[in-house]
Amino acid sequence: MVAGALAFLAGLTLLLALPAVDEYSSARRLFQINAILGTSLFYMGLGGFLVVQAASALGSTGSTPMPLRRWPWLLLPLFPPFVLAGQALAEHPARAPWLFPLVNIAAVAIPSLFVAAIVARRYQRAHPFAWPVSWREWTSGFVYGAIGATSIAVIVNTGYINGMGALLVHTVGHGPAFPLDRSLPRLPHAWGIFLDLTSLSVVAPLNEEACKGLLVALFFFRRGGAARCFMWGVLAGTGFNLLETFQNSLSAVSPEALADQTIGTAWWWFASARAGTAAMHGLASGLAGLGFYGLLRRRPRFLVGYPAGALLHGTWNLLVYAVWGDALFSQAGPDSTALDVAGIAGMLLVFAASLVMLWVLSGQLRDEAPAPMYRMIGMLPARVTGLAQSPPGA
């Protein structure tokens, strides 16, 4: 309730800055409108939704089950038109700047919503005797990833970059440590790469997967099995990806990017690449959710899920660094066409493998027993009853 209210009020307050955007050039105006109006709509929507869900839960109001319909597949055909529309608006910032935030939000939201919905739908089809996935369960898990997990993760990530960056500048660099955007590029080449890679492929994956997998502990009272905990992790991961993608999309149309003719004139590439992170984040967090399940339920064989999720995340970030390392943090990363090709090919492979694993695991993983309600009222077929009465670990 508190988190949702603060997010809603933050978004509402941002609207006060809108009148000032008319003073800027067309490129700067597009950036400001997207940053202010887009962020406001984003936080007001998520925050308001979270407040409503929290209020209904505190009022002991039940939530309806998610229907097993094909609506997630209807999202996919909408993604390419929004990407093309965003590209056109980014290339012509004076054409319809007030429309761009809506197009931007739609383009960054569709991949995350699709993955979250498909995995929940696959879980329900594979577990007809599980307690139904409610809209409140699905949405609260997704919004936790978008607001809760990101809030914790950004503190740790920022703390490491600032702390380690300042330490390296003080010990092996030269000049004042702050501001870091000026001091980090002056680090010795090897130390700059060390800072970049430890931030992207070590600290961030370990930290973020822990924050997202924590949803399993927060939902501990629901007593979910392995398959349901995997689904909860996917919900948190796709919600996390939604906010992270939106925040990155703000810089994708910055005046500097438009002037450099890099991301601004290839906005479609940014949007497409971030669609890949929806699958990667979802799978990595689903695996982390299995790790938390193994820890809380004392099932050691599932503990490998957390390091596996962090390794997947770190591998993706390493591939991103191979392509854009010369523009990140210390700017010490290589600028090579061969590495660009290898990095992009690697991201495509990880994206495809993540989609396959999401589809397989969401349908093949099994909870240990059906919902207690079905067992209590005697509505289980013989084979399910036998499963429910089998000893733990059988």
C-alpha positions as CSV (number, residue, x, y, z in Angstrom):
1,M,0.0,0.0,0.0
2,V,2.8,2.5,1.0
3,A,5.0,1.6,-2.0
4,G,2.1,2.0,-4.4
5,A,1.0,5.3,-2.9
6,L,4.5,6.8,-3.0
7,A,4.9,5.7,-6.6
8,F,1.5,7.2,-7.6
9,L,2.3,10.5,-5.8
10,A,5.8,10.6,-7.5
11,G,4.2,10.2,-10.9
12,L,1.6,12.8,-10.1
13,T,4.2,15.3,-9.0
14,L,6.2,14.9,-12.2
15,L,3.3,16.4,-14.2
16,L,4.1,19.8,-12.6
17,A,7.2,19.9,-14.8
18,L,5.4,19.6,-18.1
19,P,4.7,23.3,-18.8
20,A,8.5,23.9,-19.1
21,V,9.0,21.6,-22.0
22,D,7.9,24.2,-24.6
23,E,11.1,26.2,-24.0
24,Y,13.4,23.5,-25.6
25,S,14.3,22.6,-29.2
26,S,12.4,19.7,-30.9
27,A,15.0,17.0,-29.9
28,R,15.3,18.2,-26.3
29,R,11.5,18.6,-26.2
30,L,10.9,15.0,-27.3
31,F,13.3,13.8,-24.6
32,Q,11.7,15.9,-21.9
33,I,8.2,14.9,-22.8
34,N,9.1,11.3,-22.8
35,A,11.0,11.5,-19.6
36,I,8.3,13.5,-17.7
37,L,5.0,12.3,-19.2
38,G,6.2,8.7,-19.7
39,T,7.6,8.4,-16.2
40,S,4.5,10.0,-14.7
41,L,2.1,7.6,-16.5
42,F,4.3,4.6,-15.7
43,Y,4.5,5.3,-12.0
44,M,0.9,6.5,-11.6
45,G,-0.3,3.3,-13.4
46,L,1.8,0.8,-11.5
47,G,1.4,2.7,-8.2
48,G,-2.3,3.2,-8.5
49,F,-2.8,-0.5,-9.4
50,L,-0.8,-1.6,-6.5
51,V,-2.8,0.6,-4.1
52,V,-6.1,-0.9,-5.4
53,Q,-4.8,-4.4,-5.0
54,A,-3.4,-3.8,-1.5
55,A,-6.7,-2.1,-0.4
56,S,-8.8,-5.0,-1.7
57,A,-6.5,-7.5,0.0
58,L,-6.6,-5.6,3.3
59,G,-10.4,-5.4,3.0
60,S,-10.5,-9.2,2.7
61,T,-11.9,-9.0,-0.8
62,G,-11.3,-12.0,-2.9
63,S,-9.6,-12.0,-6.3
64,T,-10.8,-13.8,-9.4
65,P,-8.7,-16.5,-11.1
66,M,-6.9,-15.7,-14.3
67,P,-8.9,-17.1,-17.2
68,L,-7.2,-19.6,-19.5
69,R,-7.6,-17.6,-22.7
70,R,-5.4,-16.9,-25.7
71,W,-5.1,-13.1,-25.1
72,P,-1.3,-13.2,-24.5
73,W,-0.8,-14.2,-28.1
74,L,-2.8,-11.2,-29.3
75,L,0.0,-9.0,-27.9
76,L,2.7,-10.2,-30.2
77,P,1.3,-8.8,-33.5
78,L,1.1,-5.4,-31.8
79,F,4.8,-5.2,-31.0
80,P,6.3,-4.5,-34.5
81,P,3.8,-1.7,-35.3
82,F,4.7,0.1,-32.0
83,V,8.4,-0.4,-32.7
84,L,8.1,1.1,-36.2
85,A,6.0,4.0,-34.9
86,G,8.6,4.7,-32.2
87,Q,11.3,4.7,-34.8
88,A,9.5,7.2,-37.0
89,L,8.8,9.5,-34.0
90,A,12.4,9.3,-32.8
91,E,13.7,10.2,-36.3
92,H,11.3,13.2,-36.5
93,P,11.1,14.6,-32.9
94,A,8.9,17.5,-34.0
95,R,6.2,15.4,-35.6
96,A,4.2,14.1,-32.6
97,P,6.2,14.4,-29.4
98,W,3.2,14.0,-27.1
99,L,2.4,10.7,-28.7
100,F,5.9,9.2,-28.3
101,P,5.5,8.4,-24.5
102,L,2.5,6.2,-25.2
103,V,4.2,4.4,-28.0
104,N,7.3,4.0,-25.9
105,I,5.4,2.5,-23.0
106,A,3.5,0.1,-25.2
107,A,6.7,-1.1,-27.0
108,V,8.6,-1.7,-23.7
109,A,5.6,-3.4,-22.0
110,I,4.5,-5.9,-24.6
111,P,7.4,-8.4,-24.3
112,S,7.4,-8.5,-20.5
113,L,3.6,-8.9,-20.3
114,F,3.6,-11.6,-22.9
115,V,6.3,-13.7,-21.2
116,A,4.6,-13.3,-17.8
117,A,1.2,-14.2,-19.1
118,I,2.3,-17.2,-21.2
119,V,4.2,-18.8,-18.3
120,A,1.2,-18.3,-15.9
121,R,-1.0,-19.8,-18.6
122,R,1.3,-22.8,-19.1
123,Y,1.5,-23.4,-15.3
124,Q,-2.3,-23.5,-15.0
125,R,-2.7,-25.9,-17.9
126,A,-0.1,-28.2,-16.5
127,H,-1.6,-28.1,-13.0
128,P,-5.4,-28.5,-13.2
129,F,-5.5,-29.4,-9.4
130,A,-3.4,-26.5,-8.3
131,W,-5.0,-23.5,-6.5
132,P,-5.9,-21.1,-9.4
133,V,-3.6,-18.3,-10.2
134,S,-5.5,-15.1,-9.2
135,W,-5.3,-11.8,-10.9
136,R,-4.0,-10.3,-7.6
137,E,-1.3,-13.0,-7.3
138,W,-0.2,-12.4,-11.0
139,T,-0.2,-8.6,-10.9
140,S,1.3,-8.2,-7.4
141,G,4.2,-10.5,-8.4
142,F,4.7,-8.5,-11.6
143,V,4.5,-5.1,-9.9
144,Y,6.8,-6.3,-7.1
145,G,9.5,-6.9,-9.7
146,A,8.9,-3.5,-11.3
147,I,8.8,-1.4,-8.1
148,G,10.1,-3.5,-5.2
149,A,13.0,-5.5,-6.7
150,T,14.3,-2.6,-8.8
151,S,14.3,-0.2,-5.8
152,I,16.5,-2.6,-3.8
153,A,18.8,-3.6,-6.7
154,V,19.5,0.0,-7.8
155,I,20.8,0.9,-4.3
156,V,23.3,-2.1,-4.3
157,N,24.4,-1.6,-7.9
158,T,24.8,2.2,-7.5
159,G,26.7,1.7,-4.2
160,Y,29.1,-0.7,-5.8
161,I,29.8,1.4,-8.9
162,N,30.3,4.6,-6.8
163,G,32.3,2.9,-4.1
164,M,34.6,0.7,-6.2
165,G,34.9,3.5,-8.9
166,A,36.0,6.0,-6.3
167,L,38.4,3.5,-4.7
168,L,40.0,2.7,-8.1
169,V,40.3,6.4,-9.0
170,H,42.0,7.1,-5.7
171,T,44.4,4.1,-5.8
172,V,45.3,3.6,-9.5
173,G,43.8,6.6,-11.3
174,H,44.5,10.3,-11.0
175,G,42.5,13.4,-10.3
176,P,39.4,13.8,-8.2
177,A,37.1,10.8,-7.9
178,F,33.9,12.8,-8.4
179,P,32.1,13.3,-10.7
180,L,32.6,9.7,-11.8
181,D,31.5,10.2,-15.4
182,R,34.7,12.3,-15.8
183,S,37.1,10.3,-13.6
184,L,36.2,6.7,-14.6
185,P,37.3,7.2,-18.3
186,R,40.7,8.2,-17.0
187,L,41.3,4.9,-15.2
188,P,44.0,2.6,-16.6
189,H,42.5,0.4,-19.4
190,A,42.7,-2.9,-17.5
191,W,41.2,-1.4,-14.3
192,G,38.4,0.2,-16.3
193,I,37.4,-3.1,-17.8
194,F,37.6,-4.7,-14.3
195,L,35.2,-2.2,-13.0
196,D,32.8,-2.6,-15.9
197,L,32.7,-6.4,-15.9
198,T,32.4,-6.8,-12.2
199,S,29.6,-4.3,-12.1
200,L,27.7,-5.9,-15.1
201,S,28.5,-9.6,-14.9
202,V,29.1,-10.2,-11.2
203,V,27.5,-7.7,-8.8
204,A,24.4,-6.9,-10.8
205,P,23.4,-10.5,-11.6
206,L,23.9,-11.7,-8.1
207,N,22.2,-8.8,-6.6
208,E,19.3,-8.5,-9.0
209,E,18.4,-12.2,-9.0
210,A,18.4,-12.3,-5.2
211,C,16.0,-9.3,-5.1
212,K,13.7,-10.9,-7.7
213,G,13.8,-14.4,-6.3
214,L,12.9,-12.9,-2.9
215,L,9.3,-12.9,-4.1
216,V,9.2,-16.6,-3.3
217,A,9.9,-15.8,0.3
218,L,7.3,-13.0,0.4
219,F,4.8,-15.4,-1.1
220,F,5.9,-18.2,1.4
221,F,2.5,-18.2,3.1
222,R,1.0,-19.5,-0.2
223,R,3.0,-22.7,0.1
224,G,3.8,-22.9,-3.6
225,G,5.5,-25.9,-5.1
226,A,8.5,-26.0,-7.4
227,A,6.5,-25.1,-10.5
228,R,4.6,-22.3,-8.9
229,C,7.8,-20.8,-7.4
230,F,9.3,-20.8,-10.9
231,M,6.3,-18.9,-12.1
232,W,6.6,-16.4,-9.3
233,G,10.2,-15.8,-10.2
234,V,9.3,-15.2,-13.8
235,L,6.6,-12.7,-12.8
236,A,9.2,-10.7,-10.7
237,G,11.8,-11.0,-13.5
238,T,9.5,-9.7,-16.3
239,G,8.2,-6.9,-14.0
240,F,11.8,-6.0,-13.3
241,N,12.6,-6.0,-17.0
242,L,9.6,-3.7,-17.7
243,L,10.9,-0.9,-15.4
244,E,14.6,-1.4,-16.4
245,T,13.7,-1.2,-20.1
246,F,11.6,1.9,-19.6
247,Q,14.4,3.7,-17.8
248,N,16.8,2.8,-20.5
249,S,14.4,3.9,-23.2
250,L,14.6,7.5,-21.8
251,S,18.2,7.8,-22.8
252,A,17.5,6.2,-26.2
253,V,16.0,9.4,-27.4
254,S,18.3,11.8,-25.6
255,P,19.5,14.8,-27.7
256,E,23.0,13.4,-27.5
257,A,21.9,10.0,-29.0
258,L,20.0,11.8,-31.7
259,A,22.9,14.1,-32.5
260,D,25.4,11.2,-32.6
261,Q,23.1,9.2,-34.9
262,T,23.5,6.1,-32.8
263,I,20.6,4.9,-30.7
264,G,18.2,7.6,-31.8
265,T,18.3,6.6,-35.4
266,A,18.1,2.9,-34.5
267,W,15.5,3.0,-31.8
268,W,14.0,-0.2,-33.3
269,W,17.2,-2.0,-32.5
270,F,17.1,-0.9,-28.9
271,A,13.4,-2.0,-28.6
272,S,14.1,-5.3,-30.2
273,A,17.2,-6.0,-28.0
274,R,15.2,-5.2,-24.9
275,A,12.6,-7.7,-26.0
276,G,15.3,-10.3,-25.6
277,T,15.9,-9.2,-22.0
278,A,12.2,-10.0,-21.2
279,A,12.9,-13.6,-21.9
280,M,16.3,-13.6,-20.2
281,H,15.1,-11.8,-17.1
282,G,12.1,-14.0,-16.8
283,L,14.1,-17.3,-17.1
284,A,16.9,-16.1,-14.8
285,S,14.5,-15.0,-12.1
286,G,12.4,-18.2,-12.5
287,L,15.6,-20.2,-11.9
288,A,16.4,-17.9,-8.9
289,G,12.9,-18.6,-7.6
290,L,13.6,-22.3,-7.7
291,G,16.8,-21.6,-5.7
292,F,14.8,-19.8,-3.0
293,Y,12.3,-22.6,-3.1
294,G,15.0,-25.1,-2.5
295,L,16.4,-23.1,0.4
296,L,13.0,-22.5,2.1
297,R,11.7,-26.0,1.6
298,R,15.0,-27.7,2.3
299,R,15.3,-29.3,-1.1
300,P,19.0,-29.1,-1.9
301,R,18.7,-30.1,-5.6
302,F,16.9,-26.9,-6.4
303,L,19.5,-24.6,-4.8
304,V,21.5,-24.6,-8.1
305,G,18.7,-22.5,-9.6
306,Y,20.0,-19.3,-8.1
307,P,23.6,-19.5,-9.4
308,A,22.2,-20.7,-12.7
309,G,20.0,-17.7,-13.0
310,A,22.8,-15.3,-12.0
311,L,25.1,-17.0,-14.6
312,L,22.6,-16.6,-17.4
313,H,22.1,-12.9,-16.4
314,G,25.9,-12.4,-16.3
315,T,26.4,-14.0,-19.6
316,W,23.8,-11.7,-21.3
317,N,25.5,-8.7,-19.7
318,L,28.9,-9.8,-21.0
319,L,27.5,-10.1,-24.5
320,V,26.0,-6.6,-24.2
321,Y,29.4,-5.3,-23.0
322,A,31.1,-6.9,-26.1
323,V,28.8,-4.7,-28.3
324,W,28.5,-1.5,-26.3
325,G,31.4,-1.7,-23.8
326,D,33.0,1.4,-25.2
327,A,30.0,3.5,-24.1
328,L,29.5,2.1,-20.6
329,F,30.9,3.3,-17.2
330,S,34.7,3.6,-17.8
331,Q,34.3,3.5,-21.6
332,A,37.3,1.1,-21.6
333,G,35.5,-1.6,-23.5
334,P,36.6,-2.7,-26.9
335,D,35.2,-1.2,-30.1
336,S,35.5,-4.0,-32.6
337,T,33.2,-5.0,-35.5
338,A,34.1,-8.7,-34.9
339,L,33.0,-8.4,-31.2
340,D,29.9,-6.6,-32.2
341,V,28.9,-9.4,-34.5
342,A,29.8,-12.1,-31.9
343,G,27.9,-10.2,-29.2
344,I,24.8,-9.8,-31.2
345,A,24.9,-13.4,-32.4
346,G,25.4,-14.5,-28.8
347,M,22.4,-12.4,-27.6
348,L,20.2,-14.0,-30.3
349,L,21.2,-17.5,-29.1
350,V,20.6,-16.6,-25.4
351,F,17.2,-15.1,-26.4
352,A,16.2,-18.2,-28.3
353,A,17.4,-20.6,-25.6
354,S,15.6,-18.5,-22.9
355,L,12.3,-18.7,-24.8
356,V,12.7,-22.5,-25.2
357,M,13.5,-23.0,-21.6
358,L,10.6,-20.8,-20.4
359,W,8.2,-22.9,-22.5
360,V,9.6,-26.2,-21.4
361,L,10.1,-25.5,-17.7
362,S,6.7,-23.8,-17.3
363,G,5.0,-26.9,-18.7
364,Q,7.3,-29.7,-17.3
365,L,8.0,-28.6,-13.7
366,R,5.6,-30.1,-11.2
367,D,4.4,-29.1,-7.8
368,E,4.7,-31.8,-5.1
369,A,1.0,-32.1,-4.4
370,P,-2.3,-30.6,-5.5
371,A,-4.1,-27.8,-3.6
372,P,-5.1,-29.0,-0.1
373,M,-8.7,-27.9,-0.8
374,Y,-9.1,-30.6,-3.5
375,R,-7.7,-33.3,-1.3
376,M,-10.0,-32.2,1.6
377,I,-13.2,-32.4,-0.4
378,G,-12.2,-35.6,-2.2
379,M,-12.2,-34.3,-5.8
380,L,-9.0,-35.9,-7.0
381,P,-8.6,-38.7,-9.5
382,A,-6.7,-41.8,-8.3
383,R,-3.4,-41.0,-9.9
384,V,-3.3,-37.5,-8.3
385,T,-4.4,-38.8,-5.0
386,G,-1.5,-41.2,-5.1
387,L,0.9,-38.4,-5.8
388,A,-0.5,-36.3,-3.0
389,Q,0.0,-39.2,-0.5
390,S,3.5,-40.1,-1.6
391,P,6.3,-39.3,0.8
392,P,8.3,-36.1,0.3
393,G,11.0,-36.5,-2.2
394,A,9.5,-39.5,-3.8
